[in-house]
Amino acid sequence: MRRPKLLFLCQTLPYPPDGGVWIRTYHVLRLLARTFDITALCFERAGTSGQGVAFDAALGRLAKVAVFELPQKHSRIRFAWDHFRSLATRRVYTTYLYDSRTFRRRLADELNSTAFDVVHVDSLDLARYFPACRELPVVCVHHDIESLLLARRAAVETNPWKRAYLEFQAGLMRDVERRWAPRIALNVVCSERDAARLKEIAPGAATAIVPNGVDTNAFVPDRGTGSGIAFVGGTNPAPNFDALTFFCQQVLPHLNAAAPDARVRWIGRASPEQQVEYQERYGVELIINNQTETHAVDFR
């Protein structure tokens, strides 16, 4: 029997699966490959390179994968131009961040040469490519409700210019959510709360909830000795760093008073400067985990 064909558009290469978005997307792709023949067009991961051999081996068994360079990767002029265009045209910045002529041409070629049954878009950041999908049903994943995430970042930003710009971008992103969420076939969100928030912004949006999870066969608590607390998640994105600061300033003093010997570790990406600062100022260990973990989410 003919297997259905799926076109998978992704704003970031889901390999290696060593962070929230990449872990979830990798495993979604893995499970979709059980049912669909997949063609995946992915933008590269920002700030990374040299993943060619590794991702070919890992993802090639799941899909036919093509990776595209971020247009502004080698150009500070393009970076500034994208922000200027966002301000001038009142269109959200990601519209221009992912505006790639090479990606657009490849997308058109794939749509013209293959009879796809469905399009999976792994982020509303790629909404500029929705019209190219024509009458095909589009399923879009919302890892967060991005307009609310931007608004929260603005609320804790101390620089007034940055705060104003983040508020501006939050409004533009809300316009994108309001426009597209009701028009596409399905919006996949991570929680009931996100589904409710999206429907407040875009009444009539069809939603399905696919929560994040943990493979409990791979991750089993041991019976170690001692006491302490650990948080898994780096200092980027901004909410994680805000949570770290809040914890150190508002929660840690109470923990130290109750259990002076308890160790506190935050495991994930952190700059060397942050590692030194939080160790010396609060006694918190920021541990960088460089291992590639492919088991962290399993949606079975």
C-alpha positions as CSV (number, residue, x, y, z in Angstrom):
1,M,0.0,0.0,0.0
2,R,1.1,3.5,-0.7
3,R,2.4,5.3,2.4
4,P,1.1,8.9,2.7
5,K,3.6,11.7,2.0
6,L,4.4,14.4,4.5
7,L,6.3,17.7,4.0
8,F,8.1,18.7,7.2
9,L,9.1,22.3,7.5
10,C,11.3,23.2,10.4
11,Q,12.8,26.5,11.7
12,T,15.8,24.6,13.2
13,L,17.5,21.3,12.4
14,P,16.3,18.9,15.0
15,Y,19.7,17.4,15.6
16,P,21.4,16.8,17.9
17,P,18.4,16.5,20.3
18,D,20.0,18.2,23.2
19,G,17.6,20.9,24.1
20,G,13.8,21.4,24.5
21,V,12.8,22.3,21.0
22,W,15.2,19.9,19.4
23,I,14.3,16.9,21.6
24,R,10.6,17.3,21.0
25,T,11.0,17.9,17.3
26,Y,13.4,15.0,16.8
27,H,11.0,12.5,18.5
28,V,8.0,13.9,16.7
29,L,9.8,13.4,13.4
30,R,10.8,9.9,14.5
31,L,7.2,8.9,15.2
32,L,5.8,10.5,12.1
33,A,8.3,8.4,10.1
34,R,6.5,5.3,11.2
35,T,3.5,6.3,9.1
36,F,4.7,8.8,6.5
37,D,7.3,9.1,3.8
38,I,8.8,12.4,4.9
39,T,10.6,15.2,3.1
40,A,12.1,17.6,5.6
41,L,13.3,21.1,4.8
42,C,15.1,22.5,7.8
43,F,16.9,25.7,8.6
44,E,20.2,25.1,10.3
45,R,20.6,25.6,14.0
46,A,21.7,29.2,14.8
47,G,25.3,29.4,15.9
48,T,26.2,25.8,14.9
49,S,27.8,24.3,12.0
50,G,29.6,21.1,11.0
51,Q,26.6,18.8,11.8
52,G,26.5,17.4,8.2
53,V,27.8,13.8,8.7
54,A,26.1,13.5,12.1
55,F,22.6,14.6,11.0
56,D,22.8,12.6,7.8
57,A,23.3,9.4,9.8
58,A,20.7,10.2,12.4
59,L,17.9,11.8,10.4
60,G,18.5,10.2,7.0
61,R,16.8,7.0,8.2
62,L,13.7,9.0,9.1
63,A,13.3,11.4,6.2
64,K,14.8,12.9,3.1
65,V,16.4,16.0,4.7
66,A,17.7,19.2,3.2
67,V,19.3,21.9,5.4
68,F,19.3,25.6,4.6
69,E,21.6,28.3,6.0
70,L,20.0,31.2,7.9
71,P,20.2,34.1,5.5
72,Q,21.8,36.5,8.1
73,K,24.4,34.0,9.3
74,H,27.4,35.7,7.7
75,S,26.0,39.3,7.5
76,R,25.5,41.8,10.2
77,I,24.1,44.1,7.6
78,R,21.4,41.5,6.9
79,F,20.8,41.2,10.6
80,A,20.2,44.9,10.9
81,W,18.2,45.1,7.7
82,D,15.8,42.4,8.9
83,H,15.1,44.3,12.1
84,F,14.7,47.5,10.1
85,R,12.2,45.9,7.7
86,S,10.2,44.6,10.7
87,L,9.9,48.0,12.1
88,A,9.2,49.7,8.8
89,T,6.6,47.2,7.5
90,R,5.1,46.3,10.9
91,R,5.7,42.6,10.2
92,V,7.1,40.3,12.9
93,Y,10.9,40.0,12.8
94,T,10.9,36.2,12.1
95,T,9.2,36.9,8.8
96,Y,12.5,38.3,7.6
97,L,14.8,36.1,9.7
98,Y,13.6,33.0,7.7
99,D,13.2,34.8,4.4
100,S,15.3,32.6,2.2
101,R,15.3,32.5,-1.6
102,T,17.0,29.1,-1.6
103,F,14.4,27.7,0.8
104,R,11.5,29.2,-1.2
105,R,12.7,27.7,-4.4
106,R,13.3,24.2,-2.9
107,L,9.8,24.3,-1.3
108,A,8.2,25.2,-4.7
109,D,10.1,22.4,-6.4
110,E,9.0,19.8,-3.8
111,L,5.4,20.9,-4.0
112,N,5.4,20.8,-7.8
113,S,7.1,17.4,-8.0
114,T,5.5,15.4,-5.1
115,A,1.9,14.8,-4.2
116,F,2.1,15.5,-0.5
117,D,-0.9,14.6,1.7
118,V,-0.1,17.0,4.6
119,V,2.4,19.7,5.6
120,H,3.8,19.7,9.1
121,V,5.3,23.1,10.1
122,D,7.3,23.1,13.3
123,S,6.8,26.7,14.3
124,L,4.6,29.6,13.3
125,D,7.9,31.4,12.6
126,L,7.6,29.9,9.1
127,A,4.1,31.3,8.5
128,R,5.4,33.3,5.5
129,Y,5.5,29.9,3.6
130,F,1.9,28.9,4.4
131,P,0.5,30.4,1.1
132,A,2.9,28.3,-0.9
133,C,1.3,25.2,0.5
134,R,-1.9,26.1,-1.4
135,E,-4.8,23.7,-0.6
136,L,-2.8,21.2,1.4
137,P,-3.8,20.7,5.0
138,V,-1.2,22.4,7.3
139,V,-0.5,21.3,10.9
140,C,1.5,23.8,12.9
141,V,3.3,23.2,16.2
142,H,3.3,25.9,18.8
143,H,6.2,25.1,21.2
144,D,5.0,28.2,23.1
145,I,2.4,30.9,22.5
146,E,5.1,33.1,21.1
147,S,3.3,36.5,21.5
148,L,2.9,35.8,25.3
149,L,6.5,34.6,25.6
150,L,7.7,37.9,24.0
151,A,5.4,39.9,26.3
152,R,6.8,38.2,29.4
153,R,10.3,38.9,28.2
154,A,9.4,42.5,27.8
155,A,7.9,42.6,31.3
156,V,11.3,41.7,32.9
157,E,13.5,43.7,30.5
158,T,15.2,46.6,32.3
159,N,16.4,48.4,29.2
160,P,13.5,50.7,28.1
161,W,14.5,50.5,24.4
162,K,14.7,46.7,24.4
163,R,11.5,46.5,26.4
164,A,9.6,48.7,23.9
165,Y,11.0,46.7,21.0
166,L,9.9,43.4,22.6
167,E,6.5,44.7,23.3
168,F,6.3,45.8,19.6
169,Q,7.3,42.3,18.4
170,A,4.8,40.7,20.8
171,G,2.0,42.7,19.2
172,L,3.2,41.7,15.7
173,M,3.4,38.1,16.7
174,R,-0.1,38.2,18.1
175,D,-1.3,39.5,14.7
176,V,0.3,36.4,13.0
177,E,-1.3,34.1,15.5
178,R,-4.7,35.8,15.1
179,R,-4.4,35.6,11.3
180,W,-3.2,32.1,10.7
181,A,-4.2,29.9,13.6
182,P,-7.9,29.8,12.6
183,R,-7.0,29.2,8.9
184,I,-4.8,26.2,9.1
185,A,-6.1,22.6,9.6
186,L,-4.6,22.1,13.1
187,N,-2.6,23.8,15.8
188,V,-0.6,21.5,18.0
189,V,0.1,22.9,21.5
190,C,1.9,21.5,24.5
191,S,-0.7,22.1,27.2
192,E,-4.3,22.8,27.9
193,R,-3.3,26.3,29.1
194,D,-1.6,27.0,25.8
195,A,-4.7,25.8,23.9
196,A,-6.9,28.2,25.9
197,R,-4.5,31.1,25.4
198,L,-4.3,30.5,21.6
199,K,-8.1,30.4,21.3
200,E,-8.3,33.6,23.2
201,I,-6.1,35.2,20.6
202,A,-7.6,33.4,17.6
203,P,-11.1,32.2,18.3
204,G,-12.0,29.3,16.1
205,A,-8.5,27.8,15.9
206,A,-8.6,24.0,15.9
207,T,-6.1,22.7,18.5
208,A,-4.7,19.4,19.6
209,I,-2.6,18.9,22.8
210,V,0.6,16.9,22.6
211,P,2.4,17.4,25.9
212,N,6.1,17.2,26.5
213,G,7.2,14.1,28.3
214,V,10.1,12.0,29.6
215,D,11.1,8.4,28.6
216,T,10.7,6.8,32.0
217,N,12.5,3.7,30.8
218,A,15.7,5.7,30.1
219,F,15.4,8.1,33.1
220,V,14.9,6.3,36.4
221,P,15.7,8.1,39.8
222,D,18.5,6.3,41.7
223,R,18.8,5.9,45.4
224,G,21.7,8.2,45.9
225,T,22.7,9.7,49.2
226,G,22.8,13.3,50.3
227,S,20.3,16.1,49.6
228,G,20.0,18.9,47.0
229,I,18.1,20.3,44.1
230,A,18.7,20.2,40.4
231,F,17.1,22.1,37.5
232,V,17.6,20.9,34.0
233,G,17.7,23.8,31.5
234,G,20.3,26.3,30.4
235,T,20.3,30.0,30.9
236,N,19.0,30.5,27.3
237,P,16.1,31.1,26.5
238,A,15.3,34.2,28.6
239,P,12.6,32.6,30.9
240,N,15.1,30.1,32.1
241,F,17.6,32.8,33.0
242,D,14.8,34.8,34.7
243,A,13.9,31.7,36.7
244,L,17.5,31.2,37.7
245,T,17.8,34.7,39.0
246,F,14.4,34.6,40.8
247,F,15.4,31.3,42.4
248,C,18.7,32.6,43.6
249,Q,17.3,35.8,45.0
250,Q,13.9,34.7,46.4
251,V,14.0,31.0,47.0
252,L,17.6,30.0,47.8
253,P,17.9,32.0,51.0
254,H,15.0,29.9,52.5
255,L,16.5,26.7,51.2
256,N,19.8,27.5,52.8
257,A,18.2,28.3,56.1
258,A,16.3,25.0,56.1
259,A,19.1,22.8,54.7
260,P,22.5,24.5,54.7
261,D,24.3,21.5,53.2
262,A,22.0,21.1,50.3
263,R,23.7,21.4,46.9
264,V,22.1,23.3,44.1
265,R,22.9,22.5,40.5
266,W,21.5,23.9,37.2
267,I,22.3,21.7,34.3
268,G,22.4,23.1,30.8
269,R,24.1,25.7,28.6
270,A,25.7,28.6,30.5
271,S,28.5,31.0,29.7
272,P,31.7,30.8,31.6
273,E,31.0,34.2,33.1
274,Q,27.6,33.0,34.4
275,Q,29.2,29.9,35.8
276,V,31.7,31.9,37.8
277,E,29.2,34.6,38.9
278,Y,26.5,32.2,40.2
279,Q,29.0,29.9,42.0
280,E,30.7,32.8,43.8
281,R,27.6,34.9,44.5
282,Y,25.1,32.2,45.4
283,G,26.9,28.9,45.6
284,V,24.9,27.5,42.7
285,E,26.7,25.2,40.3
286,L,25.9,25.8,36.6
287,I,26.9,22.6,34.9
288,I,27.2,22.3,31.1
289,N,26.0,19.0,29.8
290,N,27.6,18.4,26.4
291,Q,26.2,14.9,25.9
292,T,23.7,14.3,23.0
293,E,20.7,12.7,24.5
294,T,18.1,11.1,22.2
295,H,15.9,9.5,24.8
296,A,14.7,12.6,26.7
297,V,11.2,12.7,25.1
298,D,9.2,9.7,24.0
299,F,5.6,10.2,22.9
300,R,4.7,6.5,22.8
